[in-house]
Amino acid sequence: MESGSRPSLGQVILLGTSSMVTAVLYSIYRQKAQVAQELKGAKKIHLGEDLKAILSEAPGKCVPYAVIEGAVRSVKETLNSQFVENCKGVIQRLTLQEHKMVWNRTTHLWCVPSSFSAS
């Protein structure tokens, strides 16, 4: 582009597209950084009777992020590792994971709500 001349239509389109891609990637980065920060502050709970009491006292009987520590027992038989000697494990049978999406009127996109943020 020469000095004093206006940018071409192609340059304007490229600038707009580049700006949108940057905004989307930055938005994804911020969401992932927020989740990582929340995971750092996850509540540590030991497996046992303590767990039932904590869940019954929690609002909605749900803890958003928690680390549950303790020994597990296998229902049938334990699995032996084929790579590490004397290493045994069990298969987790049930995983419950909630995903909540909210319509953003400004961007006209579905996004994860930021209800857990401290700000």
A tleap script that builds the chain and sets N, CA, C and O, in Angstrom:
source leaprc.protein.ff14SB
mol = sequence {
  NMET GLU SER GLY SER ARG PRO SER LEU GLY
  GLN VAL ILE LEU LEU GLY THR SER SER MET
  VAL THR ALA VAL LEU TYR SER ILE TYR ARG
  GLN LYS ALA GLN VAL ALA GLN GLU LEU LYS
  GLY ALA LYS LYS ILE HIE LEU GLY GLU ASP
  LEU LYS ALA ILE LEU SER GLU ALA PRO GLY
  LYS CYS VAL PRO TYR ALA VAL ILE GLU GLY
  ALA VAL ARG SER VAL LYS GLU THR LEU ASN
  SER GLN PHE VAL GLU ASN CYS LYS GLY VAL
  ILE GLN ARG LEU THR LEU GLN GLU HIE LYS
  MET VAL TRP ASN ARG THR THR HIE LEU TRP
  CYS VAL PRO SER SER PHE SER ALA CSER
}
set mol.1.N position { 0.852 -1.173 0.000 }
set mol.1.CA position { 0.000 0.000 0.000 }
set mol.1.C position { 0.897 1.235 0.000 }
set mol.1.O position { 1.794 1.364 0.834 }
set mol.2.N position { 0.651 2.119 -0.920 }
set mol.2.CA position { 1.442 3.341 -1.017 }
set mol.2.C position { 0.928 4.365 -0.013 }
set mol.2.O position { -0.222 4.295 0.421 }
set mol.3.N position { 1.782 5.313 0.352 }
set mol.3.CA position { 1.365 6.326 1.319 }
set mol.3.C position { 0.305 7.226 0.705 }
set mol.3.O position { 0.436 7.662 -0.439 }
set mol.4.N position { -0.741 7.501 1.464 }
set mol.4.CA position { -1.799 8.375 0.999 }
set mol.4.C position { -2.919 7.651 0.284 }
set mol.4.O position { -3.961 8.263 0.048 }
set mol.5.N position { -2.773 6.391 -0.075 }
set mol.5.CA position { -3.846 5.675 -0.766 }
set mol.5.C position { -4.657 4.856 0.228 }
set mol.5.O position { -4.194 4.536 1.323 }
set mol.6.N position { -5.856 4.530 -0.173 }
set mol.6.CA position { -6.753 3.762 0.684 }
set mol.6.C position { -6.492 2.273 0.532 }
set mol.6.O position { -6.071 1.832 -0.538 }
set mol.7.N position { -6.736 1.476 1.592 }
set mol.7.CA position { -6.550 0.027 1.480 }
set mol.7.C position { -7.578 -0.583 0.530 }
set mol.7.O position { -8.705 -0.099 0.430 }
set mol.8.N position { -7.188 -1.632 -0.153 }
set mol.8.CA position { -8.093 -2.290 -1.099 }
set mol.8.C position { -9.134 -3.108 -0.335 }
set mol.8.O position { -8.996 -3.340 0.866 }
set mol.9.N position { -10.160 -3.534 -1.037 }
set mol.9.CA position { -11.223 -4.328 -0.446 }
set mol.9.C position { -10.665 -5.651 0.086 }
set mol.9.O position { -11.070 -6.111 1.154 }
set mol.10.N position { -9.754 -6.251 -0.642 }
set mol.10.CA position { -9.136 -7.508 -0.202 }
set mol.10.C position { -8.386 -7.345 1.100 }
set mol.10.O position { -8.443 -8.215 1.970 }
set mol.11.N position { -7.674 -6.222 1.242 }
set mol.11.CA position { -6.935 -5.980 2.479 }
set mol.11.C position { -7.884 -5.780 3.655 }
set mol.11.O position { -7.603 -6.245 4.760 }
set mol.12.N position { -8.974 -5.112 3.439 }
set mol.12.CA position { -9.964 -4.893 4.499 }
set mol.12.C position { -10.590 -6.226 4.918 }
set mol.12.O position { -10.780 -6.480 6.108 }
set mol.13.N position { -10.908 -7.069 3.939 }
set mol.13.CA position { -11.489 -8.376 4.237 }
set mol.13.C position { -10.491 -9.238 5.020 }
set mol.13.O position { -10.857 -9.889 5.999 }
set mol.14.N position { -9.225 -9.234 4.580 }
set mol.14.CA position { -8.200 -10.002 5.286 }
set mol.14.C position { -8.006 -9.497 6.717 }
set mol.14.O position { -7.846 -10.299 7.637 }
set mol.15.N position { -8.018 -8.203 6.909 }
set mol.15.CA position { -7.868 -7.630 8.240 }
set mol.15.C position { -9.046 -8.021 9.135 }
set mol.15.O position { -8.857 -8.376 10.298 }
set mol.16.N position { -10.247 -7.953 8.592 }
set mol.16.CA position { -11.442 -8.326 9.348 }
set mol.16.C position { -11.438 -9.798 9.721 }
set mol.16.O position { -11.751 -10.157 10.856 }
set mol.17.N position { -11.084 -10.647 8.770 }
set mol.17.CA position { -11.025 -12.083 9.025 }
set mol.17.C position { -9.965 -12.405 10.065 }
set mol.17.O position { -10.198 -13.204 10.972 }
set mol.18.N position { -8.823 -11.793 9.934 }
set mol.18.CA position { -7.738 -12.008 10.892 }
set mol.18.C position { -8.153 -11.567 12.297 }
set mol.18.O position { -7.840 -12.235 13.282 }
set mol.19.N position { -8.850 -10.450 12.380 }
set mol.19.CA position { -9.313 -9.957 13.679 }
set mol.19.C position { -10.329 -10.906 14.303 }
set mol.19.O position { -10.288 -11.153 15.509 }
set mol.20.N position { -11.237 -11.437 13.492 }
set mol.20.CA position { -12.234 -12.374 14.020 }
set mol.20.C position { -11.584 -13.662 14.506 }
set mol.20.O position { -11.941 -14.164 15.572 }
set mol.21.N position { -10.641 -14.205 13.751 }
set mol.21.CA position { -9.957 -15.426 14.160 }
set mol.21.C position { -9.188 -15.184 15.455 }
set mol.21.O position { -9.196 -16.029 16.350 }
set mol.22.N position { -8.533 -14.048 15.556 }
set mol.22.CA position { -7.800 -13.708 16.771 }
set mol.22.C position { -8.744 -13.612 17.965 }
set mol.22.O position { -8.425 -14.108 19.046 }
set mol.23.N position { -9.905 -12.976 17.782 }
set mol.23.CA position { -10.874 -12.831 18.866 }
set mol.23.C position { -11.414 -14.186 19.315 }
set mol.23.O position { -11.571 -14.426 20.513 }
set mol.24.N position { -11.697 -15.067 18.368 }
set mol.24.CA position { -12.215 -16.397 18.710 }
set mol.24.C position { -11.154 -17.200 19.469 }
set mol.24.O position { -11.457 -17.821 20.488 }
set mol.25.N position { -9.929 -17.189 18.981 }
set mol.25.CA position { -8.862 -17.931 19.645 }
set mol.25.C position { -8.574 -17.375 21.041 }
set mol.25.O position { -8.306 -18.140 21.967 }
set mol.26.N position { -8.626 -16.066 21.196 }
set mol.26.CA position { -8.406 -15.465 22.512 }
set mol.26.C position { -9.537 -15.833 23.470 }
set mol.26.O position { -9.296 -16.068 24.654 }
set mol.27.N position { -10.764 -15.882 22.964 }
set mol.27.CA position { -11.903 -16.268 23.784 }
set mol.27.C position { -11.756 -17.713 24.265 }
set mol.27.O position { -12.024 -18.009 25.430 }
set mol.28.N position { -11.339 -18.598 23.388 }
set mol.28.CA position { -11.119 -19.997 23.761 }
set mol.28.C position { -10.009 -20.085 24.801 }
set mol.28.O position { -10.124 -20.824 25.779 }
set mol.29.N position { -8.939 -19.335 24.590 }
set mol.29.CA position { -7.820 -19.321 25.543 }
set mol.29.C position { -8.290 -18.881 26.929 }
set mol.29.O position { -7.933 -19.502 27.930 }
set mol.30.N position { -9.089 -17.814 26.991 }
set mol.30.CA position { -9.560 -17.315 28.287 }
set mol.30.C position { -10.438 -18.333 28.992 }
set mol.30.O position { -10.340 -18.496 30.208 }
set mol.31.N position { -11.313 -19.038 28.231 }
set mol.31.CA position { -12.167 -20.059 28.836 }
set mol.31.C position { -11.321 -21.189 29.420 }
set mol.31.O position { -11.561 -21.631 30.543 }
set mol.32.N position { -10.335 -21.653 28.658 }
set mol.32.CA position { -9.481 -22.750 29.124 }
set mol.32.C position { -8.630 -22.317 30.317 }
set mol.32.O position { -8.410 -23.105 31.237 }
set mol.33.N position { -8.152 -21.079 30.309 }
set mol.33.CA position { -7.360 -20.575 31.434 }
set mol.33.C position { -8.213 -20.482 32.690 }
set mol.33.O position { -7.730 -20.757 33.789 }
set mol.34.N position { -9.476 -20.097 32.539 }
set mol.34.CA position { -10.379 -20.002 33.688 }
set mol.34.C position { -10.642 -21.388 34.281 }
set mol.34.O position { -10.639 -21.551 35.501 }
set mol.35.N position { -10.867 -22.381 33.426 }
set mol.35.CA position { -11.097 -23.743 33.905 }
set mol.35.C position { -9.847 -24.270 34.608 }
set mol.35.O position { -9.949 -24.913 35.653 }
set mol.36.N position { -8.677 -24.003 34.046 }
set mol.36.CA position { -7.423 -24.440 34.672 }
set mol.36.C position { -7.255 -23.801 36.049 }
set mol.36.O position { -6.804 -24.458 36.987 }
set mol.37.N position { -7.611 -22.544 36.170 }
set mol.37.CA position { -7.508 -21.846 37.468 }
set mol.37.C position { -8.472 -22.458 38.476 }
set mol.37.O position { -8.120 -22.623 39.645 }
set mol.38.N position { -9.689 -22.797 38.038 }
set mol.38.CA position { -10.664 -23.411 38.933 }
set mol.38.C position { -10.201 -24.795 39.367 }
set mol.38.O position { -10.435 -25.196 40.507 }
set mol.39.N position { -9.546 -25.532 38.469 }
set mol.39.CA position { -9.059 -26.865 38.812 }
set mol.39.C position { -7.929 -26.799 39.840 }
set mol.39.O position { -7.780 -27.706 40.658 }
set mol.40.N position { -7.135 -25.729 39.799 }
set mol.40.CA position { -6.062 -25.582 40.780 }
set mol.40.C position { -6.623 -25.441 42.189 }
set mol.40.O position { -5.999 -25.875 43.157 }
set mol.41.N position { -7.793 -24.839 42.301 }
set mol.41.CA position { -8.416 -24.639 43.609 }
set mol.41.C position { -9.442 -25.705 43.948 }
set mol.41.O position { -10.308 -25.479 44.793 }
set mol.42.N position { -9.360 -26.873 43.299 }
set mol.42.CA position { -10.335 -27.940 43.541 }
set mol.42.C position { -10.244 -28.441 44.978 }
set mol.42.O position { -9.158 -28.566 45.543 }
set mol.43.N position { -11.395 -28.720 45.546 }
set mol.43.CA position { -11.486 -29.203 46.912 }
set mol.43.C position { -11.024 -30.663 46.961 }
set mol.43.O position { -11.429 -31.462 46.118 }
set mol.44.N position { -10.175 -31.024 47.946 }
set mol.44.CA position { -9.691 -32.393 48.097 }
set mol.44.C position { -10.544 -33.118 49.128 }
set mol.44.O position { -10.675 -32.678 50.270 }
set mol.45.N position { -11.118 -34.236 48.705 }
set mol.45.CA position { -12.013 -35.011 49.553 }
set mol.45.C position { -11.493 -36.443 49.605 }
set mol.45.O position { -11.103 -37.002 48.581 }
set mol.46.N position { -11.489 -37.036 50.799 }
set mol.46.CA position { -11.076 -38.427 50.938 }
set mol.46.C position { -12.296 -39.329 50.786 }
set mol.46.O position { -13.383 -39.002 51.264 }
set mol.47.N position { -12.113 -40.439 50.132 }
set mol.47.CA position { -13.174 -41.405 49.881 }
set mol.47.C position { -13.615 -42.020 51.204 }
set mol.47.O position { -12.780 -42.449 52.000 }
set mol.48.N position { -14.915 -42.062 51.438 }
set mol.48.CA position { -15.436 -42.649 52.674 }
set mol.48.C position { -16.724 -41.957 53.070 }
set mol.48.O position { -17.407 -41.355 52.242 }
set mol.49.N position { -17.040 -42.052 54.342 }
set mol.49.CA position { -18.269 -41.442 54.854 }
set mol.49.C position { -18.230 -39.918 54.743 }
set mol.49.O position { -19.273 -39.274 54.630 }
set mol.50.N position { -17.044 -39.355 54.774 }
set mol.50.CA position { -16.871 -37.911 54.621 }
set mol.50.C position { -17.486 -37.409 53.315 }
set mol.50.O position { -18.075 -36.329 53.272 }
set mol.51.N position { -17.348 -38.185 52.274 }
set mol.51.CA position { -17.826 -37.804 50.949 }
set mol.51.C position { -19.341 -37.629 50.938 }
set mol.51.O position { -19.854 -36.664 50.371 }
set mol.52.N position { -20.055 -38.563 51.565 }
set mol.52.CA position { -21.522 -38.467 51.604 }
set mol.52.C position { -21.974 -37.220 52.352 }
set mol.52.O position { -22.912 -36.543 51.931 }
set mol.53.N position { -21.311 -36.919 53.453 }
set mol.53.CA position { -21.693 -35.746 54.250 }
set mol.53.C position { -21.421 -34.456 53.483 }
set mol.53.O position { -22.231 -33.529 53.511 }
set mol.54.N position { -20.288 -34.398 52.804 }
set mol.54.CA position { -19.939 -33.193 52.039 }
set mol.54.C position { -20.914 -32.983 50.893 }
set mol.54.O position { -21.344 -31.856 50.645 }
set mol.55.N position { -21.269 -34.057 50.191 }
set mol.55.CA position { -22.211 -33.933 49.077 }
set mol.55.C position { -23.609 -33.560 49.551 }
set mol.55.O position { -24.293 -32.787 48.879 }
set mol.56.N position { -24.050 -34.085 50.686 }
set mol.56.CA position { -25.393 -33.754 51.175 }
set mol.56.C position { -25.478 -32.296 51.635 }
set mol.56.O position { -26.552 -31.698 51.588 }
set mol.57.N position { -24.339 -31.711 52.086 }
set mol.57.CA position { -24.332 -30.319 52.532 }
set mol.57.C position { -24.138 -29.334 51.385 }
set mol.57.O position { -24.485 -28.160 51.514 }
set mol.58.N position { -23.587 -29.799 50.265 }
set mol.58.CA position { -23.295 -28.910 49.139 }
set mol.58.C position { -24.585 -28.460 48.464 }
set mol.58.O position { -25.551 -29.221 48.404 }
set mol.59.N position { -24.610 -27.224 47.954 }
set mol.59.CA position { -25.808 -26.751 47.250 }
set mol.59.C position { -26.046 -27.587 45.992 }
set mol.59.O position { -25.152 -27.745 45.160 }
set mol.60.N position { -27.246 -28.111 45.870 }
set mol.60.CA position { -27.582 -28.954 44.731 }
set mol.60.C position { -26.952 -30.327 44.811 }
set mol.60.O position { -26.974 -31.081 43.838 }
set mol.61.N position { -26.388 -30.661 45.968 }
set mol.61.CA position { -25.694 -31.936 46.198 }
set mol.61.C position { -24.651 -32.201 45.120 }
set mol.61.O position { -24.519 -33.315 44.614 }
set mol.62.N position { -23.918 -31.148 44.786 }
set mol.62.CA position { -22.912 -31.228 43.730 }
set mol.62.C position { -21.742 -30.320 44.087 }
set mol.62.O position { -21.943 -29.182 44.510 }
set mol.63.N position { -20.511 -30.825 43.915 }
set mol.63.CA position { -19.301 -30.031 44.108 }
set mol.63.C position { -18.737 -29.778 42.718 }
set mol.63.O position { -18.401 -30.732 42.015 }
set mol.64.N position { -18.622 -28.493 42.291 }
set mol.64.CA position { -18.210 -28.207 40.906 }
set mol.64.C position { -16.902 -28.873 40.498 }
set mol.64.O position { -16.852 -29.542 39.466 }
set mol.65.N position { -15.855 -28.705 41.278 }
set mol.65.CA position { -14.575 -29.332 40.989 }
set mol.65.C position { -14.052 -29.917 42.286 }
set mol.65.O position { -13.965 -29.225 43.301 }
set mol.66.N position { -13.704 -31.199 42.249 }
set mol.66.CA position { -13.193 -31.847 43.453 }
set mol.66.C position { -12.209 -32.941 43.070 }
set mol.66.O position { -12.310 -33.549 42.004 }
set mol.67.N position { -11.259 -33.175 43.958 }
set mol.67.CA position { -10.318 -34.275 43.811 }
set mol.67.C position { -10.694 -35.293 44.878 }
set mol.67.O position { -10.630 -34.999 46.072 }
set mol.68.N position { -11.085 -36.488 44.450 }
set mol.68.CA position { -11.479 -37.530 45.392 }
set mol.68.C position { -10.324 -38.510 45.496 }
set mol.68.O position { -9.929 -39.131 44.510 }
set mol.69.N position { -9.783 -38.640 46.716 }
set mol.69.CA position { -8.636 -39.499 46.951 }
set mol.69.C position { -9.060 -40.684 47.797 }
set mol.69.O position { -9.912 -40.563 48.677 }
set mol.70.N position { -8.456 -41.831 47.521 }
set mol.70.CA position { -8.720 -43.011 48.328 }
set mol.70.C position { -8.478 -44.274 47.544 }
set mol.70.O position { -8.240 -44.239 46.336 }
set mol.71.N position { -8.540 -45.386 48.237 }
set mol.71.CA position { -8.330 -46.686 47.604 }
set mol.71.C position { -9.666 -47.223 47.092 }
set mol.71.O position { -10.702 -47.058 47.736 }
set mol.72.N position { -9.628 -47.859 45.941 }
set mol.72.CA position { -10.833 -48.455 45.358 }
set mol.72.C position { -10.685 -49.971 45.366 }
set mol.72.O position { -9.573 -50.497 45.400 }
set mol.73.N position { -11.806 -50.659 45.333 }
set mol.73.CA position { -11.812 -52.120 45.240 }
set mol.73.C position { -12.439 -52.505 43.912 }
set mol.73.O position { -13.354 -51.840 43.427 }
set mol.74.N position { -11.948 -53.566 43.339 }
set mol.74.CA position { -12.504 -54.011 42.061 }
set mol.74.C position { -13.776 -54.807 42.303 }
set mol.74.O position { -13.894 -55.502 43.312 }
set mol.75.N position { -14.723 -54.709 41.385 }
set mol.75.CA position { -15.972 -55.447 41.492 }
set mol.75.C position { -15.728 -56.914 41.141 }
set mol.75.O position { -16.192 -57.814 41.840 }
set mol.76.N position { -14.994 -57.144 40.047 }
set mol.76.CA position { -14.731 -58.522 39.615 }
set mol.76.C position { -13.262 -58.856 39.823 }
set mol.76.O position { -12.909 -59.466 40.832 }
set mol.77.N position { -12.414 -58.474 38.905 }
set mol.77.CA position { -10.991 -58.782 39.019 }
set mol.77.C position { -10.177 -57.563 38.619 }
set mol.77.O position { -10.623 -56.732 37.828 }
set mol.78.N position { -8.989 -57.471 39.172 }
set mol.78.CA position { -8.139 -56.333 38.831 }
set mol.78.C position { -7.443 -56.596 37.500 }
set mol.78.O position { -7.270 -57.742 37.084 }
set mol.79.N position { -7.053 -55.515 36.851 }
set mol.79.CA position { -6.343 -55.607 35.583 }
set mol.79.C position { -4.852 -55.502 35.841 }
set mol.79.O position { -4.418 -54.678 36.645 }
set mol.80.N position { -4.065 -56.328 35.166 }
set mol.80.CA position { -2.616 -56.276 35.283 }
set mol.80.C position { -2.051 -55.483 34.115 }
set mol.80.O position { -2.452 -55.687 32.969 }
set mol.81.N position { -1.123 -54.581 34.402 }
set mol.81.CA position { -0.485 -53.784 33.356 }
set mol.81.C position { 0.435 -54.659 32.528 }
set mol.81.O position { 1.167 -55.486 33.070 }
set mol.82.N position { 0.401 -54.478 31.219 }
set mol.82.CA position { 1.307 -55.231 30.350 }
set mol.82.C position { 2.643 -54.516 30.182 }
set mol.82.O position { 3.579 -55.076 29.611 }
set mol.83.N position { 2.736 -53.278 30.678 }
set mol.83.CA position { 3.949 -52.489 30.522 }
set mol.83.C position { 4.743 -52.330 31.818 }
set mol.83.O position { 5.972 -52.269 31.789 }
set mol.84.N position { 4.043 -52.262 32.958 }
set mol.84.CA position { 4.698 -52.051 34.250 }
set mol.84.C position { 4.459 -53.281 35.118 }
set mol.84.O position { 3.317 -53.685 35.336 }
set mol.85.N position { 5.530 -53.863 35.605 }
set mol.85.CA position { 5.422 -55.067 36.417 }
set mol.85.C position { 4.809 -54.727 37.780 }
set mol.85.O position { 5.102 -53.679 38.355 }
set mol.86.N position { 3.965 -55.614 38.283 }
set mol.86.CA position { 3.286 -55.469 39.577 }
set mol.86.C position { 2.423 -54.211 39.658 }
set mol.86.O position { 2.267 -53.642 40.739 }
set mol.87.N position { 1.871 -53.777 38.550 }
set mol.87.CA position { 0.971 -52.613 38.529 }
set mol.87.C position { -0.426 -53.116 38.179 }
set mol.87.O position { -0.629 -53.750 37.144 }
set mol.88.N position { -1.389 -52.823 39.058 }
set mol.88.CA position { -2.756 -53.289 38.852 }
set mol.88.C position { -3.702 -52.100 38.859 }
set mol.88.O position { -3.382 -51.041 39.400 }
set mol.89.N position { -4.860 -52.282 38.259 }
set mol.89.CA position { -5.828 -51.196 38.200 }
set mol.89.C position { -7.240 -51.702 38.024 }
set mol.89.O position { -7.468 -52.900 37.858 }
set mol.90.N position { -8.180 -50.785 38.060 }
set mol.90.CA position { -9.593 -51.104 37.850 }
set mol.90.C position { -10.140 -50.181 36.771 }
set mol.90.O position { -9.537 -49.156 36.454 }
set mol.91.N position { -11.272 -50.547 36.215 }
set mol.91.CA position { -11.923 -49.731 35.186 }
set mol.91.C position { -13.020 -48.916 35.849 }
set mol.91.O position { -13.832 -49.443 36.611 }
set mol.92.N position { -13.032 -47.642 35.552 }
set mol.92.CA position { -14.085 -46.778 36.062 }
set mol.92.C position { -15.317 -47.006 35.200 }
set mol.92.O position { -15.249 -46.901 33.975 }
set mol.93.N position { -16.433 -47.316 35.829 }
set mol.93.CA position { -17.624 -47.679 35.073 }
set mol.93.C position { -18.523 -46.492 34.732 }
set mol.93.O position { -19.167 -46.493 33.683 }
set mol.94.N position { -18.578 -45.499 35.584 }
set mol.94.CA position { -19.530 -44.410 35.379 }
set mol.94.C position { -18.827 -43.067 35.494 }
set mol.94.O position { -18.122 -42.805 36.469 }
set mol.95.N position { -19.021 -42.239 34.513 }
set mol.95.CA position { -18.501 -40.876 34.556 }
set mol.95.C position { -19.655 -39.933 34.245 }
set mol.95.O position { -20.296 -40.047 33.200 }
set mol.96.N position { -19.910 -39.019 35.140 }
set mol.96.CA position { -20.965 -38.028 34.934 }
set mol.96.C position { -20.307 -36.686 34.687 }
set mol.96.O position { -19.533 -36.202 35.514 }
set mol.97.N position { -20.616 -36.088 33.552 }
set mol.97.CA position { -20.031 -34.798 33.227 }
set mol.97.C position { -21.126 -33.921 32.640 }
set mol.97.O position { -21.743 -34.265 31.632 }
set mol.98.N position { -21.354 -32.789 33.281 }
set mol.98.CA position { -22.376 -31.865 32.818 }
set mol.98.C position { -21.752 -30.805 31.921 }
set mol.98.O position { -20.653 -30.317 32.186 }
set mol.99.N position { -22.457 -30.462 30.869 }
set mol.99.CA position { -22.025 -29.394 29.978 }
set mol.99.C position { -23.178 -28.408 29.868 }
set mol.99.O position { -24.290 -28.774 29.486 }
set mol.100.N position { -22.904 -27.169 30.202 }
set mol.100.CA position { -23.943 -26.150 30.132 }
set mol.100.C position { -23.500 -25.088 29.145 }
set mol.100.O position { -22.391 -24.562 29.237 }
set mol.101.N position { -24.363 -24.781 28.214 }
set mol.101.CA position { -24.068 -23.757 27.219 }
set mol.101.C position { -25.153 -22.674 27.306 }
set mol.101.O position { -26.322 -22.972 27.549 }
set mol.102.N position { -24.753 -21.431 27.107 }
set mol.102.CA position { -25.666 -20.300 27.175 }
set mol.102.C position { -25.535 -19.501 25.888 }
set mol.102.O position { -24.433 -19.317 25.371 }
set mol.103.N position { -26.666 -19.028 25.375 }
set mol.103.CA position { -26.670 -18.229 24.153 }
set mol.103.C position { -26.191 -16.816 24.479 }
set mol.103.O position { -26.766 -16.148 25.338 }
set mol.104.N position { -25.149 -16.363 23.801 }
set mol.104.CA position { -24.611 -15.022 23.996 }
set mol.104.C position { -25.263 -14.104 22.967 }
set mol.104.O position { -25.062 -14.276 21.764 }
set mol.105.N position { -26.036 -13.139 23.432 }
set mol.105.CA position { -26.769 -12.253 22.515 }
set mol.105.C position { -25.846 -11.304 21.758 }
set mol.105.O position { -26.179 -10.849 20.664 }
set mol.106.N position { -24.699 -11.010 22.336 }
set mol.106.CA position { -23.773 -10.079 21.688 }
set mol.106.C position { -23.074 -10.721 20.505 }
set mol.106.O position { -23.046 -10.162 19.409 }
set mol.107.N position { -22.498 -11.922 20.736 }
set mol.107.CA position { -21.736 -12.577 19.666 }
set mol.107.C position { -22.576 -13.538 18.842 }
set mol.107.O position { -22.123 -14.028 17.808 }
set mol.108.N position { -23.798 -13.812 19.292 }
set mol.108.CA position { -24.690 -14.769 18.634 }
set mol.108.C position { -24.047 -16.144 18.541 }
set mol.108.O position { -24.120 -16.807 17.506 }
set mol.109.N position { -23.407 -16.572 19.645 }
set mol.109.CA position { -22.768 -17.879 19.725 }
set mol.109.C position { -23.160 -18.557 21.032 }
set mol.109.O position { -23.502 -17.888 22.007 }
set mol.110.N position { -23.110 -19.881 21.048 }
set mol.110.CA position { -23.299 -20.628 22.277 }
set mol.110.C position { -21.958 -20.672 22.996 }
set mol.110.O position { -20.935 -20.947 22.370 }
set mol.111.N position { -21.943 -20.405 24.306 }
set mol.111.CA position { -20.688 -20.389 25.044 }
set mol.111.C position { -20.908 -20.960 26.451 }
set mol.111.O position { -22.041 -21.094 26.913 }
set mol.112.N position { -19.802 -21.290 27.113 }
set mol.112.CA position { -19.838 -21.814 28.471 }
set mol.112.C position { -20.016 -20.630 29.419 }
set mol.112.O position { -19.286 -19.645 29.319 }
set mol.113.N position { -20.985 -20.716 30.344 }
set mol.113.CA position { -21.193 -19.580 31.254 }
set mol.113.C position { -20.026 -19.410 32.210 }
set mol.113.O position { -19.354 -20.379 32.564 }
set mol.114.N position { -19.793 -18.191 32.617 }
set mol.114.CA position { -18.691 -17.906 33.546 }
set mol.114.C position { -19.250 -17.681 34.946 }
set mol.114.O position { -18.933 -16.681 35.590 }
set mol.115.N position { -20.091 -18.618 35.423 }
set mol.115.CA position { -20.730 -18.457 36.720 }
set mol.115.C position { -19.803 -18.793 37.888 }
set mol.115.O position { -20.108 -18.452 39.030 }
set mol.116.N position { -18.667 -19.462 37.617 }
set mol.116.CA position { -17.769 -19.850 38.700 }
set mol.116.C position { -16.655 -18.850 38.916 }
set mol.116.O position { -15.826 -19.050 39.804 }
set mol.117.N position { -16.603 -17.781 38.137 }
set mol.117.CA position { -15.503 -16.849 38.274 }
set mol.117.C position { -15.646 -16.020 39.535 }
set mol.117.O position { -16.755 -15.747 39.992 }
set mol.118.N position { -14.517 -15.625 40.088 }
set mol.118.CA position { -14.506 -14.857 41.331 }
set mol.118.C position { -14.634 -13.360 41.081 }
set mol.118.O position { -14.853 -12.602 42.025 }
set mol.119.N position { -14.507 -12.926 39.863 }
set mol.119.CA position { -14.559 -11.486 39.579 }
set mol.119.C position { -15.965 -10.995 39.376 }
set mol.119.O position { -16.175 -9.808 39.129 }
savepdb mol mol.pdb
quit
